[in-house]
Amino acid sequence: MSKSPKLLPLRTKYFAFTCLLGLFLSCSGFSQDSNAALPDAPKPQSAGPDVVTIRDLPGNVLHDQEAIWTSPVHIRSHDLKWLIPLGLATSSAIATDHRALHDFISLDPSFNNPNTTVSNVLTGGFIATPVALYGVGHFTSNEHARETGLLGAESLIDGVVVEQGMKLIFWRERPSVDSGRGRFFQSSAGTDSSFPSSHTVLAWATASTIATEYPNAWTQILVYSGATGVSLTRLMGQQHFPSDVLVGSAAGWLIGRYVVHHHRRWHKPISR
C-alpha cells in the first residue's frame, strides 16, 4: 500500500498529457493544412453559408466534439513542438499541486471566500458576453458582433461538454477533500471533480473567441486579463489546484480558437 502514492503521479501525468494532446490537435487545423495550425490567425473560408446562424449551432457543436475527442489519432510530428512543453508544464503542475496550494495560498476563509465570489462574478460576465454581443449585433445589424456572439456561445457549449467529460474521466478530489491530496480516479468526486476547472474553461473559451474575432491589442488585453483573473481567483479561493487551472485555461483557449477558425464567416470589408 505504501507504493501507491508514488505510482499515482505517474499515472495522472500520463492521462493529463494524453488529454492535452487531444485538445491541442483538435484546435490546430490538423485535417487540412499545417500552416493553418494555431496560433496563427484563422484563414478565410470560401465554402459554406455567408453567415453563421443559430440553426447552425447544434450541427457545429457535434462536429466540434467529434474533432476534439478523435483528434489524438491525428498526431503529427510537427505538433510535438507544442505538445511536449504543454505536457511537461502540466506534469510539473500536478507533481507540485499540493505543496503549491498549501504553502503559497492562504487557507483563511476570509481571504478565500471573496476570491471565490469574484471568480463567479467574472465567469458570469464571460457567459453573458456572447449573449450581449449577439443582441447588439442583431438589433444594430452589426454582423461581426452577431457572429461573435454565436461563436462565443458555441465555444461555451463545447467547453461545457469537454470539461464535464474530463471531470468524469479523471474524478479528481477537490482541494477541500482529504487534506488537499488531490487524488485522481475517486468515484466520490463525480461531476464535481476538480480537474479541470470549469470556470477557467468557460472564461478562456469566451476570451479566446472574442480576441480572435477582434484581434486588436486593447480587446485582447481586456478579455485575457479577465480570463486570467478567473484563473487566479479560483486558486486563491482554494477551489482548484494549479494543474486544474492550467489545463482548464489551455482547453478553453484552444476551443475558442478552434471554433472561430472552423466556423467564422464574417470578414472585414476591403477598403477601396
Phi, psi and omega in degrees: 000333183289343182277339186300320179299330181283329181281332185300311182302320180298316181294317182291324177299318181298314181294318180296318180296317179299318180296317180294327174303312181298315181296318181296312184294326180294336183258006187256006180065037187295336191287339186238292192226123181295338179289346179269005183290157175296153006264020179297156180293150180301144178269147177301144178251130183268340183262163173095177182292162183281340181224156174270136180235163177300326180298334180286337191302310182303314179295319179298317181297318179299317178293321178300313183294322177299317180294318183294311188279343177257359186297332180303335181284353181256019181301133176234158185298326182288346177286342185296334181295339175258324185291318183296309178300320180294319178294319179295319179297318179294316180299317179295320180295316179298319183294334184247007185308305186300311182295316182299317184289324185268336182266337187241350181238132183300145175259009181284119180304329180293342175263318184292314186298315177298325178293321177297318178298316179299318180296322178293318180294314180298317180294321175302321177296320179291329177287323182283334185301313178300324178297316180296317180297318178298316180298314179299315181296321181293315186274347178246008181057036177262096186296327180295312179295320180298315179295318180299321177297317180292317179292327175296319177296319178298318178298320178296317179296314177301319180297318179297315181297315182294312184291326177290322176298318179294321178299319180286339176280314189268332176045059182266139178288149177287160178301336182279355183257136173053049177058030175069031180288334177066040182290143177266164174059042175253110185301336180294340180291323178056217181283353176267020178305148184279339189246117358269183177283119180298317182303316183288325176301311183292318180296313182287331176296315178293314181300317180295319178299311182294316181295328179283324177286327180238078188278051174252157189301315185292321177296316181295319177299316183296307186287323180285332173294318178296317179294321176296323177299320177297314181301312183292320182288334174294325177289311184291341175273002181058033179268337183213160172276159179305320180293328177299317182287320179299310181293320179298317180295315180297316181298314180298315180299315181293321179297314179300316178297318181299312183300313181294317182300322185266342187233000178295140176235331183283140175222144182299129179300142180280127179287139180244000000 
